[in-house]
Amino acid sequence: MAGWPYWLAEGLTSIGAPSENVIPEDSDFADLNRRLPHHSAVASKSESRARKFLRRASFLAQIPSRYSLIHYHGSHLLRGTMHHLLEGPYLSLRSVPMIVSFGGSDARIIELARRNNPYFYRDADPEQDERTRTYLRAISKYVQNVATDCEMIEYVAPYFERVFTFRQPLNLSRFQISVSPQRRSPVVLHVPTDTHVKGTEQIVAAVERLKAEGLQFEFKLVRQLAQKEFYRELSSCDIYVDELRCGSYGVTAVEAMAYGKPAITYLRPDLVEKYPSDLPLVNANPDTITDVLRGLIVDDVRRANISELSQSYVRKYHDDKVVAHAMLEVYKAIGLAKSET
């Protein structure tokens, strides 16, 4: 989840609601090793499957005495699709309020995504869609509340009793705006977690076309960065290209805006009006990326304007304290006693 559960926990703690981000295992997505922040890990990646299960089961037994509420982020403690067989009933019987947030592929139904997005990165897969629906049916049997962004709502709303809006939190004290000089050769950065998902092939093709036109700019495509290394790269670029195929924006685009960088991403036309009207992201898809990128490279005044609007937007909607206050009200609505933390 690109570190957002940690920053939500930190934000909650800072406003007087002590919280912890506990991850089931100290591993990352696919081949990445971003060393994302968290407070503790239940199990180690190097341990046997049996040992991991025992550690998770032991931690589950401790939850009712240690915590007042559990907020799942994309998965649950024992994993799989069997939340309703053990973890859910155990926590429900002990009156622990539960809510879940989703990040994308953990709950996205491909059939619906393809219907609304001609650039979606996955082929039709009815079997995968049924597995996703099975998971949503299972977890929503006891987790009856969901907090997610506007794209994910259409996939998950039929399964949950209450749906709340969730925006990715950032601790903005860690992001110092760096006003880029008026360089003759602006730096364009792209850091994909998954090149197919992000539309990296189309981004590289656009870069090659613009280079062939004689446009002066530097393009940096990098992967396998720890989070601190990524932030160094992000703070020194002039334009950040996030993704072209998902249709909504994620944590990386928010981080780019926090640094005051014009961020290019694809927003589905039907979702644009569901975001705040002052969203300053630069919308592009595989068909328009060449023109959009060209326009930003040659117009430093526009980049400067977007930079200012971007930081303002993140302060208004994504600051960890802003998100924490909103989520604390959600927690109270789903059963967290006002005197509890």
Secondary structure, 3 states (H helix, E strand, C coil): CCCHHHHHHHHHHHCCCCCCCEEEECCCCCCCCCCCCCCEEEECCCCCHHHHHHHHHHHHHHHHHHCCCEEEECCCCCCCCCCCCCHHHHHHHCCCCEEEECCCCCCCCHHHHHHHCCCCCCCCCHHHHHHHHHHHHHHCCCCCEEEECHHHHHHHHHHCCEEEECCCCECHHHCCCCCCCCCCCCEEEECCCCHHHHCHHHHHHHHHHHHHCCCCCEEEECCCCCHHHHHHHHHHCCEEEEEEEEECCCHHHHHHHHCCCCEEEEECHHHHCCCCCCCCCEECCCCCHHHHHHHHHHCHHHHHHHHHHHHHHHHHHCEHHHHHHHHHHHHHHCCCCCCCC
